[in-house]
Amino acid sequence: MKYGYFDDKAREYVITRPDTPLPWINYIGCQGYFGILSATGGGYSYYRDARLRRLTRGRYNNVPADFGGRYVYVRDNESGDYWSPSWMPTQSDLDDYSCRHGMGYSVISGKRGGIRAATRYFVPLDETLEIWQTTITNERLTPVDISLFSSVEFCLWEANDDATNYQRNLSTGQVEVEDEVIYHKTEYRERRNHFAWFACSEPLAGFDTQRESFLGPWRGWNKPVAVEDGKSRNSIAHGWSPIGSHHVRLTLAPGESRQIVYVLGYHENPNEQKFDPPGSQTINKATVKPVIAKYRDIDNVEAAFAALGKHWDELLGVYQVASPDEHANRMVNIWNAYQCMATFNMSRSASSFETGIGRGLGFRDSNQDLLGFVHMVPSRARERILDLAATQLSSGGAYHQYQPLTKKGNNDIGGDFNDDPHWLIIGVAAYLKETGDFSILDEPVVFDNQPGSEAPLYEHLRRSLQYALDRLGPHGLPLIGRADWNDCLNLNCFSDTPGQSFQTTTSKDGKVAESVFIGALMVLSARELSALASQVGKADDAAFYADVARKMDETVRTAGWDGEWFVRAYDDFGRKIGSKENEEGKIYIESQGFAALAGIGVDDGKARSALDAVRKHLATPHGIVLQQPAYSRYYIEYGEISTYPPGYKENAGIFCHNNPWVIIGEVVLGNGDAAFDYYSRICPSAREAISDVHRLEPYVYAQMIAGRDAPTHGEAKNSWLTGTAAWNYYAITQWILGIRPEYTGLRIAPVVPERWPGFTARRVFRGVAYDITVTRAGAGNTVALVIDGKAIDGDLVPPPAKGVAAVKVEAVIG
């Protein structure tokens, strides 16, 4: 069952009925100001940090779901009928409805009783504000007198405090209204220098800033008394719950359309210039008024939207493909790349499943995400790398998370997730291969944001590897610490107390439990660091790290081998996890996929055996489950992984994030059919026809799909903010399609299904546009290249002569 369709030409997903199984969202904003926006107008906005600078309220686990957001109400002043073009919150029957989620914008349209209203929501580039551009049209044969009411509910900035500290917060809310602009200034009188504002392009018939005045006692957003009566109260909030609402009254002739622009913004003043006049409590509006005036002008709004479209043209234009598979084309060219930019901006902080309160930006997460966006925004990737490195500890370890506003490590979570440091190496290597900007390695970067601790970024990478070398266990494998990539495999926790955090509770000294997965990851990171060192003339380092990789490769192939597949870990008792010796959890996906990806066991057949075991034991029509058999009870020695019911999350769910490791592993072994088969099983576009089963958005990846042990096998959870986005983009673009940046050129090494006759692609790499045509001449993956009409040996396209802007690449595979 479908709830809409893809409009690839417009780069939009069009939702044609509002009652999607779960809220289907989009993000507006791509720099500092962001908003979550559902297809029914729900969501909230924030500046930089979803916890510390939240402008509007968002309520999670609400009933009904997705209640509260950016609402416009339409009222027929003659009949008194009122409704929401976004369907929510009034849930009135609509004659027509659509939501077009696009690149950084959404257009929600509804029609009822001959009146059509459509609102385009977006955030202009380089601004800290959002625009709601509402077009109201009279499709009746007679004139109509209508009212429009906007509404937002302001958050009192710190989202966790806003949702918990009512004894204070119900008394602190403050607003100002000047020139028909609503200014939210809670706590501005004291330690804050920022405020929110909400403006309208039309003269107002009224306004409201106190929630109860607008809604009425014992009422909700579905039936506000001000809308029902057709009259705002002109209320001024004093404590309680500040809101913003504008009342605009219009008379429209038959066929007439009018545009009304609402603008919600964030603004800061210097501390010494907060008030005007000085010594008063009135906001100094000198620097915000020009911004308000600019975006009350529809011509400026249209120009801003055009600039946003050009911005996405440039980002998405870096990599475009035309293959025989429409789903791969759609994801590579539009939606997967778009989701990768969302993970860059948000990491794992704010979505329908992440409240923006409990997590900042993840160290592991953000480094992995680089794989998916570095080619689109290399300068911002550089900045992100330096921010991440600045949170690293002097030991080489890292805070697991950091807050984007302060850029400091999150002490509540801390560190000792022993895979974290390796991802910095992999992220930096991806940046260097894409850009060739080796100057970043000489950048002085502090440890733990402590002034005076600066060291070159290269030293941070060296300490990352040394951190692992200093923490090897009884089998010579890396110690797992609190967890590795699988945050729920907590082998040093042993929690028996409800409410304890599995990630931060440690009951053991951590000197026994080992991770085979980190061993495989260490092989990859050591090889990357060796290659990087070689590129900058550090021959001794290159040889040392190559030897580290060789030794760990051998350790994984011996201590980590179980006969047919790789062991997952050793627990605190020194017993295998992910072994035939186990009653449950005999085989895990992570160690199989990552070992093959890292090249471990390719020459001796172990990688092939491990991936054959994955297909036999773990593969389902909806993707590859994390382990089998699922854990049927709580194992205190394993931690959170065994707390989930079978088939959900880490307990044998389909963790889409690690499916690409198997995909890449199959590519490494030359099996394009298997790689693309696995790719298609979890591809959102390919799953659109079963949206009633999948339930989440068919245009972006989810973190998890319920596994075969779950009653709801095939149902997705945790969409948008997941490493699945970057890893699947990396798998399809760099491994299946095989267009891969290297230090000395662009590698063209496709491993595509044998049924494909070929494909074409355009890849912008270091300022040069490569137009690539791949043609299949027979079975196999051997590549013959012709560059600008001249045949070359191998599959690496060297950089062209200086000044050359375009290169034609012809590749024949077979």
C-alpha positions in Angstrom: 0.0 0.0 0.0 1.3 3.5 -0.9 0.5 6.8 0.7 2.0 8.9 -2.1 4.5 8.9 -4.9 7.9 10.1 -5.9 8.2 13.1 -8.2 11.8 12.6 -9.2 11.8 15.6 -11.6 10.8 18.0 -8.8 13.0 16.0 -6.3 9.9 15.6 -4.1 8.0 12.9 -2.3 4.3 13.7 -2.6 2.1 12.4 0.2 -1.5 12.2 -0.9 -3.3 11.3 2.3 -2.5 12.7 5.7 -3.1 9.5 7.7 0.3 8.0 7.1 1.0 5.1 9.5 3.4 7.3 11.5 4.4 10.9 11.1 6.4 11.3 7.8 8.8 14.2 8.3 11.2 16.5 6.5 13.8 18.9 7.7 14.0 22.5 7.0 17.3 24.3 7.4 20.8 23.3 6.4 23.2 25.5 8.4 22.4 26.8 11.9 18.6 27.1 12.1 16.7 23.8 11.8 13.2 22.5 12.0 11.4 19.2 12.0 8.3 19.3 9.9 5.8 16.5 9.4 3.4 16.1 6.6 0.6 17.4 8.8 2.4 20.5 10.0 3.8 19.0 13.2 7.3 19.5 14.6 9.5 22.1 16.2 12.4 24.5 15.5 15.7 25.2 17.1 19.0 27.1 16.6 22.1 24.9 16.5 21.3 22.8 19.5 18.0 21.0 19.9 18.3 21.0 23.6 19.8 24.3 24.5 18.2 26.6 21.9 14.8 25.2 21.1 12.4 27.9 19.8 9.1 26.0 19.7 7.7 23.0 21.6 7.6 19.5 20.4 5.9 16.8 22.5 7.1 13.2 22.1 5.0 10.0 22.6 1.9 12.2 22.3 -1.6 11.1 21.7 -2.6 11.6 19.0 0.9 11.5 17.6 2.4 14.6 16.1 0.2 17.1 18.0 1.6 20.6 18.1 3.6 22.3 15.4 3.3 25.0 12.7 -0.4 25.5 12.2 -2.5 27.7 9.9 -6.2 27.7 10.5 -8.7 28.8 7.8 -12.1 30.1 8.9 -15.1 30.9 6.7 -16.4 33.9 8.4 -19.9 33.6 6.9 -20.5 30.0 8.0 -18.1 29.8 10.9 -16.6 26.6 9.5 -12.9 26.3 10.3 -10.2 23.8 9.3 -6.5 23.0 8.9 -5.0 22.7 5.4 -2.5 20.4 7.0 -5.3 18.2 8.3 -3.9 18.4 11.8 -4.8 19.6 14.3 -8.5 19.9 13.5 -8.6 16.7 11.5 -11.4 18.1 9.4 -12.4 16.3 6.3 -10.6 17.7 3.3 -11.7 17.7 -0.3 -8.1 17.5 -1.4 -4.8 17.2 0.5 -1.1 16.9 -0.4 2.3 17.4 1.2 5.3 17.7 -1.1 8.5 17.1 0.9 11.4 18.5 -1.1 15.0 19.5 -0.6 15.0 21.7 2.5 11.3 22.7 2.1 7.8 21.2 2.3 4.6 22.4 0.7 1.4 21.4 2.5 -1.9 22.0 0.7 -5.5 21.4 1.6 -8.9 22.3 0.1 -12.3 22.4 1.8 -15.5 24.0 0.7 -14.0 25.7 -2.4 -11.2 27.3 -0.5 -7.6 26.1 -1.1 -4.7 27.0 1.1 -1.1 25.9 0.5 1.9 26.7 2.7 5.5 26.4 1.7 7.9 26.1 4.6 11.6 26.7 4.3 14.7 28.3 5.9 16.6 30.8 3.7 20.3 30.3 3.3 22.5 32.2 5.8 19.5 33.2 8.0 18.3 32.1 11.4 14.6 32.1 10.5 11.9 30.1 8.8 9.3 31.2 6.3 5.7 30.0 6.0 4.6 31.2 2.6 0.8 30.7 2.5 -1.2 31.0 -0.7 -5.0 31.2 -0.2 -7.3 30.8 -3.2 -11.0 31.2 -3.6 -12.2 28.5 -6.0 -15.9 29.3 -5.4 -18.0 31.3 -7.9 -18.8 33.9 -5.2 -16.7 36.2 -3.0 -15.6 34.8 0.3 -14.8 36.5 3.7 -12.2 34.4 5.5 -9.8 34.5 8.4 -6.4 33.0 8.8 -4.9 32.2 12.2 -1.3 31.2 12.6 0.0 29.4 15.7 3.3 28.3 17.3 3.9 27.4 20.9 7.2 28.8 22.2 9.6 26.6 24.1 11.4 28.3 27.0 14.7 27.5 25.3 16.3 24.6 27.3 14.1 21.8 26.2 14.7 19.4 29.1 14.0 22.1 31.6 11.0 23.3 29.6 9.4 19.9 29.9 10.2 19.3 33.6 10.7 22.4 35.7 7.1 23.6 35.8 7.3 25.2 39.2 9.6 27.8 37.7 8.6 27.9 34.0 4.9 28.6 34.4 6.0 31.9 35.9 8.8 33.1 33.6 7.2 33.4 30.2 7.4 36.9 28.7 6.7 38.5 25.4 6.6 41.9 23.6 4.4 42.9 20.7 5.5 45.8 18.6 4.5 46.8 15.1 2.4 43.6 15.0 5.5 41.4 15.6 5.4 39.0 18.5 8.7 38.8 20.4 9.3 35.9 22.8 11.8 37.0 25.4 11.6 34.5 28.3 14.8 34.8 30.4 16.0 37.7 28.2 15.9 39.9 31.3 18.6 37.9 32.9 21.3 35.6 31.4 20.1 35.2 27.8 20.9 37.5 25.0 18.7 35.8 22.4 15.0 36.0 21.6 12.5 34.6 19.1 10.2 36.6 16.9 7.1 35.8 14.8 6.0 38.2 12.1 3.3 38.4 9.4 3.3 40.3 6.0 -0.3 41.4 6.3 -2.0 43.9 8.6 -3.5 42.0 11.6 -7.0 41.9 12.8 -5.6 40.6 16.1 -3.0 38.5 17.8 -2.5 36.2 20.8 0.5 35.3 22.9 -1.1 33.5 25.8 -2.0 29.9 25.1 -5.1 29.7 27.2 -6.5 32.8 25.7 -6.1 31.4 22.2 -7.2 27.9 22.9 -9.7 28.5 25.7 -10.0 26.6 28.9 -10.1 22.8 28.6 -9.5 23.0 24.8 -6.7 21.8 22.6 -5.1 22.8 19.3 -7.9 21.0 17.5 -10.6 23.6 18.5 -9.1 27.0 19.6 -11.7 29.3 20.9 -10.2 32.3 19.1 -10.6 30.5 15.7 -14.0 29.2 16.6 -15.2 32.7 17.5 -13.2 34.3 14.6 -11.6 36.8 16.9 -8.2 37.0 18.6 -8.0 38.1 22.2 -4.9 40.3 21.8 -3.5 38.6 24.8 -0.1 39.3 26.4 1.6 36.3 28.1 2.7 36.7 31.7 4.0 33.3 32.7 2.1 30.2 31.8 2.7 29.2 28.2 3.6 31.9 25.6 2.5 31.3 22.0 2.4 33.3 18.8 -0.7 33.7 16.7 -1.7 36.2 14.0 -5.2 36.8 12.8 -5.5 38.0 9.2 -8.9 38.8 7.7 -9.3 38.7 3.9 -12.0 39.1 1.3 -11.3 37.2 -1.9 -13.1 37.5 -5.2 -13.9 34.3 -7.2 -10.7 32.8 -8.5 -8.5 35.3 -6.5 -5.4 34.2 -4.7 -3.4 36.1 -2.0 -0.1 35.3 -0.4 0.6 35.8 3.3 4.1 35.4 4.7 4.7 34.3 8.2 8.3 34.5 9.5 9.5 32.8 12.7 13.1 33.7 13.7 15.9 33.6 16.2 18.1 36.6 17.0 20.9 37.6 19.3 22.1 40.9 20.6 25.5 41.8 22.1 25.2 41.6 25.9 26.0 45.3 26.2 23.2 46.2 23.7 20.3 44.0 24.9 17.9 46.8 25.7 16.6 49.9 24.1 16.5 52.4 25.7 19.5 51.3 27.9 18.4 50.5 31.4 14.9 49.5 30.3 13.5 45.9 29.9 12.6 46.5 26.2 14.4 44.4 23.6 16.7 46.3 21.4 15.3 45.6 18.0 17.6 47.7 15.9 19.4 44.8 14.2 16.4 42.5 13.8 13.9 45.0 12.2 15.7 45.1 8.9 15.5 41.3 8.7 11.8 41.3 9.5 11.2 43.9 6.9 13.2 42.0 4.3 11.1 38.8 4.6 7.8 40.5 4.8 8.5 41.3 1.2 7.3 38.4 -1.1 9.9 39.2 -3.8 12.7 38.6 -1.3 11.0 35.4 -0.2 10.9 34.1 -3.7 14.5 35.0 -4.2 15.4 33.2 -1.1 13.6 30.1 -2.2 15.3 30.2 -5.6 18.7 30.4 -3.9 17.8 27.4 -1.8 17.0 25.4 -4.9 20.3 26.4 -6.5 22.1 25.4 -3.3 20.7 21.8 -3.6 21.4 21.7 -7.3 25.0 22.2 -6.5 25.2 19.7 -3.7 23.4 16.9 -5.4 25.2 17.7 -8.7 28.4 16.4 -7.3 27.3 12.8 -8.0 24.6 11.7 -10.4 23.9 8.3 -11.9 21.7 6.8 -14.5 21.5 3.0 -14.0 19.0 0.3 -14.9 17.5 0.5 -11.4 15.1 3.4 -10.7 15.4 2.9 -7.0 19.2 3.2 -7.0 19.0 6.3 -9.2 16.5 7.9 -7.0 18.4 7.3 -3.8 21.8 8.2 -5.1 20.7 11.3 -7.0 18.3 12.7 -4.5 17.1 11.1 -1.3 20.1 9.2 0.1 22.4 12.2 -0.4 19.8 14.5 1.1 19.5 12.2 4.2 23.3 12.2 4.5 23.2 16.0 4.8 20.5 15.7 7.5 22.8 13.4 9.5 25.6 15.9 9.1 23.5 18.6 10.5 21.7 16.7 13.2 23.9 13.6 13.9 21.5 11.7 16.1 20.0 14.6 18.1 16.5 15.5 16.9 14.0 13.4 14.9 10.7 11.7 15.4 12.6 9.2 17.6 15.3 11.4 19.1 14.1 14.1 21.4 17.1 16.4 21.0 17.5 16.3 24.8 19.5 13.2 25.6 22.1 13.2 22.9 24.3 15.7 21.3 26.5 14.9 18.3 28.1 11.5 18.5 31.9 11.0 18.0 31.5 7.7 16.2 28.3 8.8 14.5 29.7 12.0 13.1 32.9 10.5 11.9 31.0 7.7 10.0 28.6 10.3 8.6 31.6 11.9 6.8 31.6 9.0 4.4 28.2 10.2 3.1 28.6 14.0 2.9 32.3 14.9 2.5 32.1 15.2 -1.3 29.2 17.6 -1.0 30.5 20.0 1.7 34.2 19.4 2.1 34.8 22.7 3.9 32.2 22.0 6.5 33.5 18.4 6.7 36.9 19.9 7.6 35.4 22.0 10.3 33.5 19.0 11.7 36.7 16.9 11.8 38.5 19.6 13.8 35.5 20.0 16.2 35.5 16.2 16.8 39.2 16.0 17.3 39.0 18.8 19.9 36.8 16.6 22.1 39.3 13.8 22.0 41.0 12.9 25.2 44.8 13.1 25.6 44.8 9.3 26.0 43.5 9.0 22.5 40.1 8.0 23.7 37.0 10.2 23.1 33.8 11.5 24.6 31.1 9.4 23.0 29.0 12.6 22.4 29.4 16.3 22.5 27.1 19.3 22.5 27.0 21.2 19.2 26.5 24.6 20.8 29.4 24.4 23.3 31.5 21.9 21.3 32.4 20.3 24.5 32.3 16.6 25.4 29.2 15.3 27.2 30.4 14.3 30.7 27.1 12.5 31.4 27.9 9.8 28.9 31.7 10.1 29.0 34.0 7.8 27.0 35.5 4.3 26.9 33.5 3.1 23.9 36.6 1.6 22.5 35.7 1.7 18.8 35.3 5.5 18.9 38.9 6.5 18.3 39.3 4.4 15.1 36.5 6.3 13.4 38.4 9.6 13.5 41.1 8.0 11.4 38.6 6.7 8.9 36.8 10.0 8.7 40.0 12.0 8.2 41.2 9.5 5.5 37.8 10.0 3.7 38.3 13.7 3.8 41.9 13.5 2.5 41.0 11.2 -0.4 38.2 13.5 -1.4 40.0 16.8 -1.2 43.8 16.2 -1.2 44.0 18.8 1.6 46.8 17.4 3.6 47.3 20.8 5.4 44.5 19.7 7.9 47.0 17.2 9.4 49.2 20.1 10.6 46.2 22.0 12.2 46.8 22.4 15.9 43.9 20.9 17.8 43.4 20.8 21.6 42.6 17.7 23.6 39.3 17.8 25.6 38.9 21.5 24.6 41.7 22.4 27.0 43.7 25.5 25.9 47.5 24.8 25.9 47.0 21.1 24.9 47.2 21.7 21.2 48.8 19.1 19.0 48.7 18.6 15.2 45.7 16.6 14.0 48.1 13.9 12.8 49.1 13.4 16.4 45.4 12.9 17.3 45.3 10.2 14.7 48.4 8.6 16.1 47.0 8.6 19.6 43.7 7.1 18.4 45.6 4.0 17.2 47.8 3.9 20.3 44.7 4.0 22.5 43.8 0.6 21.0 47.3 -0.8 21.2 47.3 0.1 24.9 44.1 -1.9 25.4 44.5 -5.4 24.1 43.0 -8.3 26.0 43.9 -11.9 26.7 43.6 -13.1 23.1 45.4 -10.1 21.7 42.1 -8.6 20.6 41.0 -5.0 21.5 39.2 -4.7 24.8 35.6 -3.6 24.3 35.3 -1.1 27.1 31.7 0.1 27.8 30.7 -1.1 24.3 31.8 -1.0 20.7 29.8 -0.1 17.6 26.9 -2.0 19.1 26.1 0.2 22.1 24.0 -2.5 23.6 26.7 -5.2 23.9 27.8 -4.2 27.4 30.2 -6.8 28.6 31.5 -4.9 31.6 28.2 -3.7 32.9 26.4 -6.5 34.8 23.4 -4.4 35.7 20.8 -5.8 38.0 19.2 -2.5 39.1 16.3 -1.0 37.2 17.0 2.4 35.8 20.8 2.0 35.5 22.3 3.1 32.2 23.8 0.1 30.4 26.2 2.5 28.6 27.6 4.2 31.7 27.3 1.5 34.4 30.5 -0.4 34.8 30.9 -3.3 37.3 34.1 -4.9 35.9 37.6 -3.7 35.4 37.3 -4.1 31.6 40.5 -6.1 31.2 39.0 -9.3 29.9 36.0 -8.7 27.6 37.3 -8.3 24.0 35.7 -7.3 20.7 36.4 -9.1 17.4 34.5 -6.4 15.6 37.0 -3.7 17.0 39.8 -6.0 15.8 38.4 -5.9 12.3 37.9 -2.2 12.6 41.5 -1.8 13.8 42.8 -3.6 10.8 41.0 -1.1 8.6 42.0 2.0 10.6 45.7 0.9 10.8 45.8 0.3 7.1 44.3 3.7 6.5 46.7 5.4 8.9 49.6 3.6 7.2 48.5 4.8 3.8 48.0 8.3 5.1 51.5 8.3 6.7 53.0 7.2 3.4 51.3 10.0 1.6 53.0 12.6 3.9 56.4 11.1 3.8 56.3 9.4 7.2 57.8 6.1 6.1 58.6 4.7 9.5 55.0 5.4 10.7 53.6 3.8 7.5 55.6 0.6 8.1 54.7 0.5 11.8 50.9 0.8 11.2 51.1 -1.6 8.3 52.6 -4.1 10.7 49.9 -3.3 13.3 47.3 -4.1 10.6 49.0 -7.3 9.6 49.3 -8.6 13.2 45.7 -7.8 14.1 44.5 -9.4 10.8 46.2 -12.6 11.9 44.7 -12.3 15.4 41.2 -11.9 14.0 41.7 -14.9 11.7 42.8 -17.1 14.5 41.4 -16.0 17.9 38.3 -14.6 16.1 37.4 -17.6 13.9 34.8 -20.1 14.9 35.0 -22.6 12.1 32.5 -21.2 9.6 32.2 -17.6 10.7 33.9 -15.0 12.8 33.2 -14.8 16.6 31.6 -11.5 17.8 33.4 -11.0 21.1 34.7 -12.6 24.3 32.8 -11.9 27.5 34.2 -11.0 30.9 34.5 -14.8 31.7 36.6 -15.2 28.5 33.8 -17.1 26.8 32.9 -16.7 23.1 29.9 -14.6 22.0 28.7 -15.3 18.5 29.8 -18.9 18.4 28.4 -22.3 17.8 29.2 -22.9 21.5 26.4 -20.4 22.4 22.9 -21.5 23.0 21.6 -18.2 21.6 23.3 -15.5 19.6 25.5 -18.0 17.7 26.3 -15.7 14.8 26.4 -11.9 14.5 26.4 -9.7 11.4 29.0 -7.2 12.5 32.2 -9.3 12.6 31.3 -11.0 9.4 30.6 -7.9 7.4 33.4 -5.8 8.7 36.0 -8.5 8.4 35.2 -8.9 4.8 35.0 -5.1 4.3 38.5 -4.8 5.8 39.8 -7.6 3.6 40.3 -10.1 6.4 40.1 -13.7 5.2 39.7 -12.8 1.5 42.8 -14.8 0.5 42.2 -17.9 2.7 38.4 -18.3 2.1 37.3 -17.2 5.6 35.6 -14.1 4.3 33.6 -16.1 1.7 32.6 -18.7 4.4 31.5 -15.9 6.8 29.3 -14.2 4.2 27.8 -17.6 3.1 26.9 -18.1 6.8 25.3 -14.6 6.8 23.1 -15.6 3.8 22.2 -18.9 5.4 21.5 -17.8 9.0 20.8 -14.0 9.0 19.3 -12.9 5.7 15.6 -12.2 5.5 13.4 -10.6 2.7 13.5 -7.4 4.7 17.2 -7.3 5.3 19.9 -9.0 7.4 19.2 -9.5 11.1 21.9 -8.6 13.6 22.2 -12.1 15.2 20.6 -15.5 15.5 19.1 -17.1 17.4 17.6 -14.1 19.2 18.0 -13.9 23.0 14.9 -15.2 24.7 15.9 -13.9 28.2 18.1 -11.3 29.9 21.8 -12.2 30.0 23.3 -10.0 32.7 26.8 -10.6 31.2 25.7 -9.3 27.8 23.8 -6.2 28.8 21.2 -4.2 27.0 21.2 -6.3 23.8 19.3 -9.0 25.7 16.7 -6.6 27.2 14.8 -6.1 23.9 12.1 -8.6 22.9 13.3 -11.0 20.2 13.4 -9.3 16.7 13.6 -5.7 17.9 16.6 -3.4 17.9 19.9 -5.0 18.7 18.2 -8.3 19.7 18.0 -9.8 16.2 16.4 -6.8 14.6 17.5 -5.8 11.1 20.0 -3.1 11.9 20.1 -1.3 8.6 23.4 0.5 9.6 25.5 -2.7 9.4 23.8 -4.3 6.3 26.1 -2.2 4.1 29.2 -3.8 5.6 28.0 -7.1 4.2 27.2 -5.3 0.9 30.7 -4.0 0.7 32.1 -7.3 1.7 30.3 -9.0 -1.2 31.8 -6.3 -3.5 35.3 -7.0 -2.1 34.7 -10.6 -3.0 33.4 -9.7 -6.5 29.8 -10.7 -6.1 27.8 -7.8 -7.5 24.5 -9.8 -7.7 24.6 -10.5 -3.9 25.6 -7.0 -3.0 22.8 -5.4 -5.0 20.3 -7.9 -3.7 21.1 -6.9 -0.1 21.1 -3.2 -1.1 17.6 -3.6 -2.5 16.1 -5.4 0.5 16.5 -2.3 2.7 16.3 0.4 0.1 13.4 2.7 1.1 12.3 3.5 -2.4 12.2 -0.2 -3.2 10.0 -0.8 -0.1 7.5 2.0 -1.0 4.9 -0.5 -2.2 4.7 -2.1 1.3 4.4 1.2 3.2 1.7 -0.3 5.3 4.2 -2.9 6.6 7.3 -0.6 6.6 5.3 2.3 8.1 8.0 4.9 8.0 9.0 7.3 5.3 9.7 5.5 2.0 12.2 8.2 1.0 14.8 7.8 3.8 16.5 5.0 5.6 15.5 3.8 9.0 17.9 2.6 11.7 16.0 -0.6 12.3 13.5 -3.0 10.7 11.9 -5.6 12.9 13.5 -9.0 12.4 12.1 -12.4 11.7 11.5 -13.1 15.4 9.3 -10.1 15.8 5.5 -10.2 15.4 5.8 -7.1 13.2 8.6 -8.4 10.9 9.3 -5.7 8.3 8.2 -2.7 10.4 10.7 0.1 10.5 11.7 2.4 13.4 14.1 5.3 14.0 14.2 6.9 10.5 16.4 9.8 9.3 19.2 10.1 11.8 21.1 6.9 11.4 24.5 5.9 10.2 22.5 3.8 7.7 22.3 6.8 5.5 26.1 7.3 5.1 27.0 3.6 4.9 24.4 2.8 2.3 25.4 5.8 0.2 29.0 4.8 0.6 28.2 1.2 -0.4 26.2 2.0 -3.5 28.3 5.0 -4.8 31.9 3.9 -4.0 31.6 0.1 -4.0 28.7 -1.2 -6.2 29.0 1.6 -8.7 32.7 1.6 -7.8 33.5 5.3 -8.3 35.9 5.8 -5.4 38.1 8.7 -4.5 41.8 7.8 -3.8 44.8 9.9 -2.8 46.1 9.8 -6.4 43.0 9.9 -8.5 39.5 8.6 -9.0 39.1 4.8 -9.0 36.5 3.3 -11.4 35.9 -0.3 -10.2 32.2 -1.2 -10.5 30.9 -4.5 -9.1 27.3 -4.3 -10.4 24.8 -7.1 -11.1 25.6 -9.1 -14.2 22.2 -8.3 -15.7 23.1 -4.7 -15.9 24.3 -3.7 -19.4 26.1 -0.7 -17.8 25.4 2.8 -16.5 26.5 6.4 -16.8 27.5 8.8 -14.0 28.8 12.2 -13.4 31.2 12.8 -10.5 32.7 16.1 -9.6 36.1 15.4 -7.9 38.5 18.1 -6.8 36.9 20.6 -9.1 36.9 18.4 -12.2 33.7 16.9 -13.7 34.2 13.2 -14.7 31.6 12.0 -17.2 31.6 8.2 -16.8 30.2 5.6 -19.1 30.3 2.0 -18.0 29.5 -0.8 -20.4 29.4 -4.5 -19.7 31.1 -6.7 -22.3 30.7 -10.0 -20.4 30.7 -11.7 -17.0 33.2 -10.5 -14.3 34.4 -7.2 -12.9 37.7 -6.6 -14.8 37.9 -3.0 -15.9 39.4 -1.5 -19.1 39.6 2.3 -19.1 39.7 4.8 -21.8 40.3 8.4 -20.6 39.6 11.2 -23.1 40.1 8.7 -25.9 43.3 7.1 -24.6 43.5 3.7 -23.1 45.2 3.4 -19.7 46.3 0.5 -17.5 44.5 -0.3 -14.3 41.3 1.2 -12.9 42.6 4.5 -11.4 42.0 7.7 -13.3 44.9 10.1 -12.6 44.3 13.8 -12.1 44.1 15.7 -15.4 46.5 18.5 -16.4 46.0 21.8 -14.5 43.1 23.8 -15.9 41.2 20.9 -17.3 37.6 21.1 -16.1 36.1 17.9 -17.6 37.2 14.4 -18.2 35.5 11.7 -20.3 35.8 8.2 -18.9 34.8 5.1 -20.7 34.9 1.8 -18.8 34.3 -1.6 -20.1 33.7 -4.4 -17.5 33.7 -8.1 -18.0 
